[in-house]
Amino acid sequence: METIDKNTLEQRLDNIWKENENNSQKSEELGSYVDVETRTIRNAGIDRGSMASPGNFSTWRNTPSSGRYFMEGYGAGMTRLFRR
């Protein structure tokens, strides 16, 4: 996969979020998220390694400089996309 800069990455994730906004959910514990097919992420040219969020979800949530999005595998072929 191509290496993409942070702005391009976030624009692509913004587009995926908008396309799946009707599936978005929010909880006090997790914040806002959508569940999308992993291939949607892959087809946008994004690999999970390009998400430079440090460590795990808790670390990302408590580190303001880690970016607006965090991805986590969720079930077979699904990715949970979190957004601040």
N, C-alpha and C positions, 0 to 999 in steps of 0.2 A: 504494500500500500504506500501511497505517496505520503510524504511528511507535510503536514499542513500547519500554518501558524495559528496562534491562539484565536485571533479575530475571525479567521475563516472557519475554524472549528466551532466557535460559538455561534456564528451565523448559520451554519449547517444544523446545529442542534436547535437553534431557535426555530428553523423551518420544520424540523421533525416535531418539535413541541407543538407548533401551530397546527400541523396536520393531524395531531392526535389529541388536541386540547379537549375534545368532547369526552375523552377517556381519562382526563386528569383527575387526580384525587388529592386530598390534603388531610393530613392528620397532625395532631399536636406533636406527636413523637417523631414523625418522619418528615413533616413539611410537605411541599408540593411534589408530586411525581406523576409520571405516566408510564404505563407498561407498553412497550413496543416490541415488534418482532426483531430479533437480533439482525436479521438480514436487512432490515430497514436502515440500521446503523451502518452495517457493512456496505450497503449500496450507496450510501452517502459518502463513501471513501473514508470513514472513520474507523480506526481500530481502537479497541479498548485501551491499548498501551499509550495512545496519544492523549488520553485523559490524565493530565499531570497532577491530579489530586493526590495528595500524600496519604498513604496508609488506607484506612478504612472509612466508612461512612461517618463515624463519630469524629474522626480527625478532620475530615473535609468540612463537616458542619461547623466545627469550632475554629476553623482557620480561614479568616476572611480572604486571604490572598490566594486561596486555592482554586479560584474560578467559580463560575455560576452553576456549573453542571457536574454531576457525579453519576457514573453508570455502574450498575451491578447486575450480574447475571441473575435471572429470576425464572426458574422453571425451564422446561425444555424449549429452547429456541426463543426465549423471551429475555428482554433486557429492561430493567427498571431504571428510568431516567429521572433523576432528582434535579430540582432547580431551586435556587435561592430566590 
